[in-house]
Each structure stands twice: as structure tokens, then as C-alpha cells.
């Protein structure tokens, strides 16, 4: 017979209460924003819900998560950038030079002296003084080749080596170039995501487009220029031996040397060795701090490999200057007073607190592997988002009113019960979105409107089944019990197929498509719960109190 145990009633009521409780902050803040400019400023600055709660607008002991608004609703910045993947080839080949030089030195009796020659960006050219030893030289260099670890380059090596007279020419293989391109794009995506996440921005869209382009959309940020300043800086940190100092930037630097300007003194230039001793890739942490004089600095720490290289160099070069280079500018060139085995140090300069904090963010996120060229940039104002939200509200209210009226006229008291469950359902949708930190986009609003229309489908199936059982002369309690029992399989089957579609859209889609999939999936889960459990619980409580002899559905 129609009966729900006490423990089930408590579970159903608890789930509904939690869903509505998690949804309440969204309604509360929407109401406060109309009267409190400070809350508007907090939201415009992209503050986290915890900070908003700390501001006193909502009790801190209650759930304070909000539904994040996407770029189309909240405004923000949109960038389309091209990654200069070819720049990575030169860096990769330059990094091979020390290993190649050591390999050829082992064959010096056969190949003679070795000299690196000026080369195009995609080549490493080395001249040997004894051309008759070319075969031995080629064999030694080819032994440095490594197999490519990628699905597209199985069975291929990373370099190709050939001789041209007395010159050895090393290039990256086509398979390695493709693998390098893929790694460069993936690394760029990850570093951009880290930099954006470091400043607490909610739910950015960062994805690959085509072979060498990256799409970046960040809701809530002030302008495209602000976003470019955050992610467009390469922030490449390297540590080089200092050869000398000069005031003439046109002075010959010498083979394998560079002349770089000083960050603090525009009239000073440093001559440094081109190949770094250690680079920012070996950093594990960077934090803003203050030195003994109270001036802003950035402290850093190397990983074990970087600490070993850094320590070995300082042991052998006590008393020599050591250049700290950031994006082709010498930040400082301190003299090594003693061996540094700890693997940590600090970068000092004429930083402000803001600059030291920003530099620490960039260093923690890592260096961009290649330069970004911005092809498209847009700043989307919040006014458009406000219009979209208003249009979404109207659409939801119209859909709500239409469904409420239809159910009330079609099923009478049972239709009203379904409408109560529908109200709980919409609240639970927003509660679930708030709990998981989902982002609401304009297509997401469409998903909610669709959910409102679909939410009563299960109730329609149940009520129609109850009608059929009543026609068979079943009693009210038995008809209701059979109606829910026999409609359950159809409800589950119909919603599982829709949920599978939502999951596929979420996995394969991006941006607005994922926003639609999230709200649709959340709506399916809450609507099935309210249709099967909430409406049944309300009907059972009503039946227990009224004990009607007959019912009309």
C-alpha cells in the first residue's frame, strides 16, 4: 500500500532543505545588490563568495557559494592569441649544444677542433677542422638522438643529422616538430590557466583553436588590456655567468655571448654567456617578500636538479658576478660571496609591492614557452549581460507561468502538488549549481527554461497512469501506488537518455555548449528526484491527513 517510511521522509526533506539552502545566497545577493553599491563593487572585482561572506552581507556559517556568471552574462575580456611555436625550435636546438659539444670532444682526435656556426632558427650548425672524420662525427651526434614518445611519432627520432662538407647540420625531425607544437600549445594553455587562477578569477574558458591558436575568455575582468598584461608577459627567468659590463650596447659581445640592458640602470649593459646555467623551469616556488631594508623582493626556490646545478656553479665561481635575467633584462648581477647549496635565493630590484607580487605570480605559473601574438581582443561590458539576465528572467517566468497554469487546469489538486514540486526543483537546480561552482551562461539559462518545461513530464506520466488505474475501479491509495510503480521505468528510461546526451555535450563541447549541458544535467537530476520522491511524499502526507474516499486527477 501507499506508504513511505520515516527515514525516507527525513532524507527527502533534508535533501530539499540543503538544495534550497545552497540556492538562497543567490537570491539574497541579488536583492542586496539593488541597494548596496559596495556589494556591486565586490562582485565587479571578482571577489570570491568567502570574501563576500566576510564582508558581512551573508552569515559566514551558512553556505555562501554563488552561481558564477559566464562571460556573456557578467562581462569580461575575450582574447584570441597565436602561439609562435617556431620559436621553440631554436630554444630546443640551443639547449642541445652543450651535449653535442661534449660528444664531439670525445672524438677530437678524429674530427679536430669544433666551432659552432651562425645558424637559421631551425638548425644547429657545427664546423669541424678535419672533414675526413665527418662519418665519426655524424655517428657521435646521431647517438644523441632519442625516440619520440608520442602517438604520431612512433618509431621516429627527435633529430636529423647530416653533413655538408665540413659542417654538421642538426635539425628537428618533422615528427618531433609536430610533437613539439602539441607540447607547446598544451604548456601554453596550462600556464595561462595557472596565471588566471592565481588571481582568483572564476571559471575562465581557455582552449585550443586550430593548430597554433588559443582562445581565452575570462568573466569579470576589467578589460582586454588587463588580461593581456596578466598572461602576455613571457616571464622567462634565467641565470647566466657575467663576462663583463659596458655602457655601449653596440660593443661586440663575442662568440656565444649576449649584451643585455640593466633593469635598474638604463646606461648599463651586461655581457653574459648565452647559455644559462639554470632557468626558471627549475623553479618550484616564488613569493613576494621584503629584504632586511624593508624593500620588496621576490624569493625563489629551485627543485633538486636546479639546486644541484646552481650549487655546483656557485662552488666553482665564488667571487664572480652572476646575472639574474628576466625577459632579456638583467634584474641584478650580484657577486657570489659563498657557495649556495640551499637552492633558494631572492631577486631584488626597484620593485613596488604590486610589481613584486605580480612577478611572483608569473614565476610560479612558469614561463610561456613561446611568444603570443594577439589576433583578436574584445572587452564585453556588463550591460549586455544584465540585458541577457533580464531576458532570461522573463523567459523563465513565462515558462513557469505556462507550466503552472497547464498543470493546475489539467490535474487539479494533483497539478498544484506538481507545481509545488516544480518550485522546489528550480531552487534545487540553483543550489546544485552553487554547490559545484558551475558557471551560468546564456545557453545555461536556456537549459533551465528547458528544464522547467521538462520537469513536469514525469508527473504527467504518473498522473495519467493514476487515471487509468482509477478507471479500473482501484481505490485511491492503490491507484496512486500503482501509478508511481508502473510509471517509474518509463521515467527513468526517458531521463537517462537525456542525461547521457547532456554528459556527451559536456565532454565534447566547450564554452556555451558545456554551460547548457551543466544546467540540463542538473535539471534532470533534480526534476527526477522531485517528481518521484517529493510529489509522492506530499501526496502521502495529504492522503494520511484527509483520507479521501475518492480522488480526481
Secondary structure by P-SEA (a helix, b strand, c coil): cccccaaaaaaaaaaaaaaaaaaaaaaaaaaaaaccaaaaaaaaacccaaaaaaaccccccccccccccccccbbbbbbbbbbaaaaaaaaaaaaaaaaaaaaaaaacccccbbbbccccccbbbbbbccccaaaaaaaaaaaaccccccccccccccbbbbbcccbbbbbbcaaaaaaaaaaaaaaaaaaaaaaaaaacccbbbbbbcccbbbbbbbcccccaaaaaaaccccbbbbbbbbccccccccccccccbbbbbbccccccccccccccccccccccccccccccccbbbbbbcccaaaaaaaaaaaaacccbbbbbcccccccccccccccccccbbbbbccccaaaaaaaaaaaaaccccbbbbbcbbbbbcaaaaaaaaaaaaaaaaaaaaaaaaaaaaacaaaaaaaaaaaaaaaaaaaaaaaaacccccaaaaaaaaaaaaacaaaaaaaaaaaaaaaaacccaaaaaaaaaaaaaaaaaaaaaaaaaaaaaaaacccaaaaaaaaaaaaaaaaaaaaaccaaaaaaaaaaaacccccccc
